[in-house]
Amino acid sequence: MNKEGFLLLGLSLIAVLICVFFVRADNVTTQVNISNSPPYLSTQIPNQSWAVNQNLTNAFDLDNYFLDNNGDSLIYYYTLPENISVLVDSNNLVSFYPDESYLGVNTILFYAGDGGYNATSNLVYLNVGVDDEAPKWSTPLTSLTTIYQNSHINFSILWTDNVRLKNYSFYINQGGGFSSSGSVDFSGIENTSIYSAQISASGGSVVYWYFCAADTTLNENCTDIQNISVTSSVTSSTSSSTSSTSSSSGTGGEEGEGGGTDGLSGAIEAFFGRESTKKTYNFSVEPNYFKISLKQGASLTRTLKVSNIGNQNISINLLIQNVQEFITLSDEFFSIDFGKTKVVTLDFGAKLNTPVGQYNGVLLVNSSSGSIEIPIVIDINARVFDFEVKVLVFEEYKSVKPGEMVLATISIINLKDSLSSEVNLYYAIKDLYGNIYDSSEDNFLLDSPVVFQKNLTLPKEASVGDYIFYARASYFNFSAIDSDLFESGSRFNFKAFFQYSFFIILIIVLSAIVVFLFLRYRRERDKERLLNLYLMLNEMKKLIKEGKVDSAVNLYIRIKSIYGEPVSKTALENKEKLKEEITKLSLRLKKEVDSADEDIKQEIKESKKEVPVSSQEINKKKEDKGREENKDDKK
């Protein structure tokens, strides 16, 4: 094998090794047979309490307390308490019906079976008319610290009760006296009352609010009257409370800081401030943001890759801000050797009583060279839906320039046939930190699935980066949200492109080089073959004319071996037959030369000039040359 062949073989092996090295095993499926495991009580069933001569209907759902890892359907049964009838309906909701005028305390046990195993609940106390302790409140919060006219804001209070919570009401005064939201059901011995309202009060005014809550024995308690200040400029003071200061920073549910013109200016200023502080670090992170969607009580896992791109070992500290209640990190402090990567697991989870809303925070990745902020956006939806919201930004609007419109489809699907109510639809453009850049809202009657095409405008001052088209549909105290990402500015992320595409491009380039060298090698080989055949055929003709038949036969045998054909015995023994074979080979070679590339033809033409056909022609050329010289001498 010549050097071109060795080069071709080597490059082919390199390309194959690279392809094999970077083949991932992500799609390998492993089948595991999991044996049946028994159901279990995931959390204790709370004690129940209610007033005399009243029934306690739909007190709790047994499916919220018993779980089965195999997904088996569970069958429930229970002990029979005295003086109280118990009913578990087809949806596994439990109701209690005490005898008339019954007053006292009783107990009950619940059991869950999957057909093979059973699980037993804790002992549940049933208190009828014996609870005189009202619910207790704490932690008054608002979802915004800077509030403007027309801002949407969540108000919330944490409640606890010794037996069971029943309902709550919200009261707000925006300048015309207190108005009530009406009674809203909630349950458990600990829960959060939450109400979302739009601020209609003008800048510079004060809005007052409070909650009241009752337990199942109708003991009621109300919070102190809280207040918030409506800001008329970005530098105005933040909201406060008469009993405690509002401490939420855009982490308690709906819209992040900003709203209206001043809020937009503050959001843009904050965004540009973050951009201007970017610098080169001795580490890199992947991904550069987290956008998570969860139902109440659900969880999921994501990973963060931190790579040491410096020339020495580094120490890393991870810190979550504003959404730490939703995230558990597998590692918070660790070291990374240079050239290595650390994978950290983030477990996202929402409690059953987490208010519906969008929560914004950051994950700070700290090293000696500085900190990288990774924005976190968490959408929390209700565990049980009355309706569902879906947002989809049109593909042609996935990348827009500042000042351009963004168009999205907002679908609201009614999941309950009985629902026919006026629904408020709020939609906005936000950045990953929760700042609002444009927003609007509509009211409509939801009695069937509806689809809207809504557009908002990204301000001209907005920076290059990722943004969210957010939508929230709500009626009474039920809300459903969704959001979709789009990008501002036509930017080419060379680092990401290089990182993800380098090895693919390398394989393509090497493959192209291999193909090019192979084609060139084959072309050179064909050219060399045709030229050799041409010279050998001419030499064979010359040898026959000179009577050197044996030498001509040897050349004939070599030519036939090049073609890979058997040698004619007749041609070897008969000179005239050999001449016929030469004629056939000449015609065959002429056809090959005619179909060859132009440069091959040119080389053969050049060889004709350089290589004479026979020795007689050589002598004739010498005689002609001598005559020419004699003529010149006579002259």
C-alpha positions in Angstrom: 0.0 0.0 0.0 1.4 3.4 -1.0 1.5 6.5 1.4 -1.9 7.8 0.2 -3.4 4.5 1.2 -1.9 4.6 4.6 -3.0 8.2 5.1 -6.6 7.3 4.0 -6.7 4.4 6.4 -5.3 6.4 9.3 -7.8 9.3 8.9 -10.7 6.8 8.6 -9.7 5.2 11.9 -9.5 8.6 13.6 -13.0 9.5 12.4 -14.4 6.1 13.6 -12.7 6.4 17.0 -14.1 9.9 17.5 -17.6 8.8 16.6 -17.4 5.8 18.9 -15.9 7.9 21.8 -18.8 10.4 21.7 -21.6 8.0 21.3 -23.8 8.5 24.4 -25.7 5.8 26.1 -28.7 8.0 26.9 -31.1 5.9 24.9 -30.3 2.6 26.4 -33.4 1.2 27.9 -33.2 -1.2 30.9 -36.2 -3.3 31.9 -36.6 -3.9 35.6 -39.2 -6.1 37.1 -40.5 -4.5 40.2 -42.3 -6.7 42.8 -45.5 -5.5 44.4 -44.9 -3.3 47.4 -47.6 -2.5 50.1 -49.4 0.8 50.2 -48.4 3.2 53.0 -49.6 6.2 54.9 -47.6 9.2 53.5 -48.7 11.7 56.1 -50.9 11.6 59.2 -54.6 12.3 58.8 -55.5 15.3 61.0 -58.0 15.2 63.8 -61.5 16.6 62.9 -63.7 19.0 64.8 -67.1 20.5 64.1 -70.1 22.0 65.7 -73.0 20.2 67.4 -75.9 19.3 65.1 -73.8 19.9 62.0 -72.4 17.4 59.4 -68.8 17.5 58.3 -68.9 16.7 54.6 -65.9 16.2 52.3 -63.6 16.6 55.2 -60.6 15.1 53.4 -59.5 12.9 50.5 -58.0 9.6 51.5 -55.9 9.6 48.3 -54.0 12.5 49.8 -52.8 10.4 52.7 -52.3 6.8 51.4 -49.9 6.1 48.5 -48.9 3.0 46.6 -45.5 3.0 44.7 -46.8 0.4 42.2 -49.7 2.7 41.2 -52.3 0.0 42.3 -55.9 1.1 42.9 -56.6 1.3 46.6 -59.7 0.1 48.4 -60.6 1.9 51.7 -62.4 0.7 54.8 -62.6 1.9 58.4 -63.6 1.2 62.0 -67.1 2.4 63.1 -67.1 5.2 65.7 -70.1 5.4 68.1 -72.7 8.1 67.5 -71.1 9.1 64.2 -71.9 7.7 60.7 -69.1 7.7 58.2 -69.3 7.8 54.3 -66.4 7.4 51.8 -67.7 8.3 48.4 -66.6 7.2 44.9 -63.8 9.9 44.9 -62.6 8.7 48.3 -63.8 11.9 50.0 -64.7 11.3 53.7 -67.8 12.8 55.4 -69.1 12.5 59.0 -72.7 12.6 60.1 -73.1 12.7 64.0 -76.3 11.8 65.8 -78.7 14.6 66.7 -77.4 16.6 69.8 -74.4 14.4 70.1 -71.5 16.1 71.9 -68.2 14.4 72.6 -65.0 12.9 71.3 -64.7 9.7 69.3 -61.9 7.9 67.3 -61.6 6.2 63.9 -59.0 4.2 62.0 -58.8 4.0 58.2 -57.3 1.1 56.2 -56.0 1.0 52.5 -55.6 -2.2 50.6 -54.2 -3.0 47.1 -55.5 -6.6 47.0 -52.3 -8.0 48.5 -51.3 -5.7 51.3 -52.9 -3.3 53.7 -51.9 0.0 55.4 -53.3 1.5 58.6 -53.8 5.2 59.3 -53.0 7.0 62.6 -55.8 7.2 65.2 -58.0 10.1 64.1 -59.9 12.0 66.8 -63.4 13.2 66.0 -64.4 16.2 68.2 -68.0 17.2 68.0 -68.8 20.5 69.7 -65.8 20.4 72.1 -63.3 22.8 70.4 -63.2 26.4 71.7 -59.7 27.4 70.3 -59.8 29.8 67.3 -57.2 29.6 64.5 -54.0 31.5 65.0 -52.3 33.6 62.3 -48.7 34.7 61.5 -46.5 35.9 58.6 -48.4 38.5 56.7 -46.9 38.7 53.2 -47.4 40.5 49.9 -45.9 39.3 46.7 -44.4 42.7 45.8 -42.3 45.1 47.8 -42.7 48.0 45.4 -46.3 48.5 44.4 -47.8 50.7 41.7 -51.3 51.5 40.6 -52.7 48.6 38.5 -50.1 46.2 40.0 -51.4 42.7 40.6 -50.4 41.5 44.1 -50.9 38.4 46.3 -51.8 38.9 49.9 -51.3 35.9 52.2 -51.4 34.8 55.9 -50.2 31.6 57.5 -52.9 29.9 59.7 -52.7 27.1 62.3 -55.5 25.4 64.3 -55.5 22.8 67.0 -58.1 20.6 65.1 -59.0 21.7 61.6 -59.3 24.9 59.5 -62.5 25.4 57.5 -62.6 28.7 55.5 -61.3 32.3 55.3 -62.3 35.7 53.9 -60.2 38.6 52.6 -61.0 42.3 53.2 -59.4 45.2 51.4 -59.9 49.0 51.6 -58.5 51.0 48.6 -60.1 54.3 49.6 -63.8 53.5 49.5 -64.2 51.3 52.6 -63.6 47.6 53.2 -64.9 45.1 50.7 -64.9 41.3 51.2 -63.9 38.5 48.9 -66.5 36.1 50.3 -65.8 32.8 52.1 -63.1 30.5 50.6 -62.6 26.9 51.8 -59.4 25.6 53.0 -58.4 22.7 55.4 -55.7 21.1 57.6 -54.2 22.2 60.9 -51.8 24.5 58.9 -52.6 26.3 55.7 -52.2 29.6 53.9 -55.0 32.0 53.1 -54.2 33.9 49.8 -56.0 36.4 47.7 -54.9 38.1 44.5 -56.1 41.6 43.8 -55.3 44.5 41.4 -54.4 47.8 43.0 -56.7 50.5 41.9 -55.6 53.2 44.4 -53.4 56.0 43.0 -49.8 56.5 43.7 -49.0 58.0 47.1 -52.1 56.5 48.8 -52.3 53.7 51.4 -54.2 50.4 51.0 -55.5 48.5 54.1 -56.2 44.7 54.2 -56.7 41.8 56.5 -57.9 38.2 56.6 -60.4 36.3 58.9 -60.4 32.5 59.3 -62.7 29.9 61.0 -62.2 26.3 62.0 -64.7 23.5 61.7 -66.3 24.3 65.1 -66.9 27.8 63.8 -64.3 29.5 66.0 -63.2 32.6 64.1 -60.2 34.9 64.3 -59.1 37.9 62.3 -55.6 39.4 61.7 -54.6 42.9 62.6 -55.3 45.4 59.8 -52.3 45.5 57.5 -51.3 48.3 55.1 -49.3 48.8 51.9 -48.1 52.1 50.3 -48.8 52.6 46.6 -45.7 54.0 45.0 -45.7 56.8 42.4 -42.0 56.6 41.5 -39.2 53.9 41.6 -37.6 55.5 44.6 -40.7 55.6 46.8 -40.9 53.6 49.9 -42.0 49.9 49.9 -45.0 48.4 51.6 -45.2 47.9 55.3 -47.6 46.5 57.9 -48.9 47.7 61.2 -48.0 44.4 62.9 -45.1 43.2 60.8 -43.2 44.3 57.7 -44.0 42.7 54.4 -40.9 40.7 53.6 -41.6 39.0 50.3 -39.5 40.1 47.3 -41.4 38.9 44.3 -41.3 35.3 45.6 -44.8 34.9 46.9 -46.7 34.2 43.8 -47.6 36.5 40.9 -45.9 39.4 39.3 -42.3 40.4 40.2 -41.2 44.0 40.9 -42.3 46.5 38.3 -45.5 47.6 36.8 -46.5 50.7 34.8 -43.9 53.1 33.3 -41.8 53.6 36.5 -41.8 49.9 37.2 -40.6 49.3 33.6 -37.7 51.8 34.0 -36.7 50.1 37.2 -36.8 46.7 35.6 -34.7 47.8 32.7 -32.2 49.6 34.9 -31.9 46.4 37.1 -31.4 44.2 34.0 -28.8 46.5 32.5 -27.1 46.6 35.9 -26.7 42.8 35.9 -25.5 42.8 32.3 -22.8 45.4 33.0 -21.3 43.4 35.9 -20.6 40.3 33.7 -17.0 39.3 33.5 -14.7 36.3 32.8 -14.7 33.6 35.5 -12.6 30.5 36.1 -15.7 28.3 35.9 -18.7 27.9 33.7 -22.2 26.7 34.4 -24.9 24.8 32.5 -27.8 25.5 32.1 -27.9 29.3 32.4 -31.4 29.4 33.8 -34.1 27.0 35.3 -37.7 27.2 34.2 -39.8 24.7 36.2 -43.5 23.9 36.1 -45.1 22.0 39.1 -48.4 21.1 40.5 -49.1 21.5 44.2 -47.6 18.5 46.1 -45.4 17.5 43.1 -41.7 17.3 42.6 -39.0 16.9 39.9 -35.3 16.8 39.6 -32.8 18.8 37.5 -29.0 18.9 37.4 -26.5 21.8 37.3 -23.0 21.3 35.7 -20.2 23.4 37.1 -17.0 23.1 35.1 -13.5 24.3 36.1 -12.1 26.1 33.0 -9.2 27.7 34.9 -5.7 26.4 35.5 -6.0 25.5 39.2 -8.4 23.8 41.6 -11.3 26.0 42.8 -13.9 26.0 45.6 -17.5 26.5 44.8 -20.4 27.6 47.1 -24.1 27.5 46.0 -26.7 29.8 47.5 -30.4 29.9 46.6 -32.2 33.2 47.1 -36.0 33.9 47.3 -37.1 30.3 46.3 -35.2 28.2 48.8 -38.4 26.6 50.1 -38.8 24.9 46.7 -35.3 23.5 46.2 -33.0 21.0 47.9 -29.4 20.9 46.7 -27.3 17.7 46.7 -24.2 19.8 47.4 -23.7 23.3 48.6 -19.9 23.4 49.1 -17.4 21.5 47.0 -14.1 21.7 45.2 -13.4 21.0 41.5 -10.0 20.0 40.0 -8.9 22.0 37.0 -10.4 20.6 33.8 -13.1 18.7 35.7 -16.9 19.1 36.0 -19.1 18.7 39.1 -22.8 17.7 38.6 -25.1 19.0 41.3 -28.7 17.7 41.7 -31.6 20.2 42.4 -34.8 18.6 43.7 -37.7 21.0 43.1 -40.9 20.4 45.2 -44.1 22.2 46.1 -46.2 21.6 49.2 -49.9 20.9 48.9 -50.8 24.3 50.3 -48.4 26.3 48.2 -50.3 29.2 46.6 -50.8 29.0 42.8 -48.4 31.5 41.1 -45.1 32.2 39.5 -42.1 32.4 41.8 -38.8 34.0 40.8 -35.4 33.6 42.4 -31.7 33.0 41.7 -29.1 30.4 42.3 -25.7 32.0 43.1 -22.7 30.1 42.1 -19.7 31.6 44.0 -16.0 31.1 43.5 -12.9 33.2 44.3 -13.2 34.9 40.8 -16.8 36.0 41.5 -20.4 34.9 41.3 -22.7 33.8 38.4 -26.4 34.3 38.8 -28.7 31.6 37.4 -32.3 32.8 37.3 -35.0 30.4 38.5 -38.6 30.6 37.4 -41.1 28.2 39.1 -44.7 28.0 37.9 -47.0 26.4 40.6 -50.4 25.2 39.5 -53.3 23.7 41.5 -53.2 20.0 42.2 -56.9 19.7 41.1 -57.8 21.9 38.1 -61.1 23.6 37.3 -59.5 24.9 34.1 -56.1 24.7 32.5 -54.1 27.5 30.8 -51.5 27.0 28.0 -49.3 29.7 26.5 -47.4 29.2 23.2 -45.4 32.0 21.6 -45.6 31.7 17.8 -42.4 30.3 16.3 -41.7 33.5 14.2 -41.8 35.5 17.4 -39.4 33.3 19.4 -36.7 35.8 18.6 -37.6 39.5 18.4 -35.7 42.8 18.6 -36.4 45.3 21.3 -39.4 47.5 20.4 -41.1 44.7 18.5 -44.4 42.9 19.1 -44.6 39.4 20.6 -47.6 37.3 19.6 -48.7 34.2 21.6 -51.7 31.8 21.7 -53.4 31.5 25.1 -55.7 28.5 25.4 -58.0 28.0 28.4 -59.6 24.6 28.7 -62.6 24.1 30.9 -62.1 20.8 32.8 -65.5 20.9 34.6 -68.7 20.8 32.6 -70.5 22.6 35.4 -68.2 25.6 35.3 -69.6 28.7 33.6 -68.2 31.8 35.1 -66.6 35.1 34.3 -62.8 34.7 34.2 -60.1 37.3 34.4 -57.1 36.8 32.1 -53.9 38.7 32.9 -50.9 38.4 30.6 -47.5 40.0 30.7 -43.9 40.0 29.4 -41.4 39.4 32.1 -37.7 38.8 32.4 -36.4 35.7 34.2 -36.1 37.8 37.4 -39.9 38.6 37.5 -39.7 42.2 36.2 -42.7 43.2 34.1 -42.1 45.0 30.8 -45.7 45.1 29.4 -49.0 43.7 30.5 -52.8 43.7 29.9 -55.9 41.9 31.0 -59.4 40.9 29.8 -62.5 39.4 31.2 -64.5 36.7 29.5 -67.1 34.0 30.1 -65.6 30.5 30.3 -68.3 28.0 29.4 -66.3 26.1 26.7 -62.6 25.9 25.7 -61.4 29.3 24.4 -58.3 30.3 22.4 -56.9 33.9 22.3 -54.2 35.4 20.2 -52.6 38.1 22.4 -49.8 40.4 21.7 -47.5 42.6 23.9 -44.6 44.8 23.0 -41.0 44.4 24.3 -39.7 47.9 25.0 -37.0 49.4 22.9 -34.9 49.8 26.0 -35.0 46.1 26.8 -31.7 44.3 26.8 -30.7 41.2 24.8 -31.7 38.1 26.7 -34.4 35.6 27.5 -38.0 36.7 28.4 -41.3 35.1 29.4 -44.8 35.5 28.0 -46.9 34.9 31.1 -50.6 34.3 31.5 -52.9 33.9 34.5 -56.6 33.0 34.4 -58.5 33.4 37.6 -62.0 33.5 39.0 -63.0 33.8 42.7 -59.9 32.3 44.4 -59.0 29.8 41.8 -56.1 30.5 39.4 -54.2 28.7 36.7 -51.0 29.9 35.1 -48.6 29.1 32.3 -45.7 30.8 30.4 -43.5 30.4 27.4 -40.0 31.6 26.6 -38.8 33.8 23.8 -35.5 35.7 23.1 -34.7 39.4 22.5 -32.1 40.2 19.9 -30.5 38.2 17.2 -27.4 37.0 18.9 -25.0 34.2 18.1 -23.8 32.4 21.2 -20.4 31.3 19.9 -19.4 29.7 23.3 -22.5 27.5 23.4 -22.3 26.7 19.7 -18.6 25.8 20.0 -19.3 23.7 23.2 -22.1 21.7 21.7 -21.1 21.5 18.1 -17.3 21.2 18.2 -17.1 17.4 18.1 -19.8 17.1 15.5 -18.1 19.7 13.3 -14.8 17.9 13.8 -16.3 14.6 12.7 -17.8 16.2 9.7 -14.6 17.9 8.7 -12.5 14.7 9.2 -15.1 12.7 7.2 -14.9 15.3 4.4 -11.1 15.1 4.4 -11.2 11.3 4.3 -13.6 11.4 1.3 -11.6 14.0 -0.5 -8.3 12.0 -0.1 -10.0 8.8 -1.0 -11.4 10.3 -4.2 -8.1 12.0 -5.0 -6.2 8.7 -4.4 -8.6 6.8 -6.6 -8.3 9.4 -9.4 -4.5 9.4 -9.2 -4.5 5.6 -9.3 -6.8 5.5 -12.4 -4.7 8.1 -14.1 -1.5 6.2 -13.3 -3.2 2.9 -14.5 -4.3 4.4 -17.9 -0.9 6.0 -18.5 0.9 2.7 -17.7 -1.5 0.8 -20.0 -0.9 3.3 -22.8 2.9 3.1 -22.5 2.9 -0.7 -22.2 0.6 -1.0 -25.2 2.8 1.3 -27.3 5.9 -0.6 -26.2 4.2 -3.9 -27.1 3.4 -2.6 -30.6 7.0 -1.5 -31.0 8.4 -4.9 -29.9 6.2 -6.7 -32.4 7.4 -4.5 -35.3 11.0 -5.1 -34.2 10.3 -8.9 -34.1 10.8 -9.3 -30.4 7.8 -11.5 -29.9 8.8 -13.0 -26.6 9.1 -9.6 -25.0 5.8 -8.5 -26.5 4.1 -11.6 -25.1 5.4 -10.8 -21.6 3.9 -7.3 -21.9 0.7 -8.7 -23.2 0.5 -11.0 -20.1 1.1 -8.0 -17.8 -1.6 -5.9 -19.5 -4.2 -8.7 -19.2 -3.3 -9.1 -15.6 -3.9 -5.4 -15.0 -7.4 -5.8 -16.6 -7.8 -9.0 -14.4 -8.6 -11.1 -17.5 -7.3 -14.5 -18.6 -4.6 -14.7 -21.2 -5.4 -16.1 -24.6 -3.2 -19.1 -25.4 -3.7 -18.6 -29.1 -2.3 -15.1 -28.9 0.8 -16.5 -27.1 1.5 -18.9 -29.9 0.4 -16.9 -33.0 1.9 -13.6 -33.9 -1.1 -12.5 -36.0 -3.5 -13.4 -33.2 -1.3 -11.4 -30.9 -1.7 -8.4 -33.2 -5.5 -8.8 -33.1 -5.4 -8.8 -29.3 -3.3 -5.6 -29.4 -5.9 -4.0 -31.7 -8.7 -5.0 -29.3 -6.7 -3.6 -26.3 -6.0 -0.4 -28.2 -9.7 0.2 -28.9 -10.5 -0.6 -25.3 -7.9 1.7 -24.0 -9.1 4.5 -26.4 -12.6 4.3 -24.9 -11.2 4.5 -21.4 -9.1 7.5 -22.3 -12.1 9.2 -24.1 -14.2 8.9 -20.9 -11.3 10.0 -18.6 -10.8 13.5 -17.1 -9.2 16.2 -19.3 -6.0 16.3 -17.3 -5.6 12.5 -17.8 -6.1 13.0 -21.5 -3.5 15.8 -21.5 -0.9 13.7 -19.7 -1.4 10.9 -22.3 -1.0 13.5 -25.1 2.2 14.7 -23.5 3.4 11.1 -23.3 2.8 10.7 -27.0 5.1 13.5 -27.7 7.8 12.1 -25.5 7.5 8.3 -26.2 8.0 7.1 -29.8 6.0 4.2 -31.1 8.9 2.2 -32.5 12.7 2.1 -33.0 12.2 2.8 -36.8 10.5 6.0 -36.0 13.4 6.9 -33.7 15.9 6.3 -36.5 13.7 8.3 -38.9 13.6 11.2 -36.5 17.4 11.1 -36.2 17.9 11.1 -40.1 15.5 14.0 -40.4 17.4 15.9 -37.8 20.7 15.2 -39.6 19.3 16.5 -42.9 18.2 19.7 -41.3 21.6 20.2 -39.8 23.3 19.7 -43.2 21.0 22.2 -44.8 21.9 24.7 -42.2 25.7 24.1 -42.7 25.4 24.6 -46.6 23.6 27.8 -46.0 
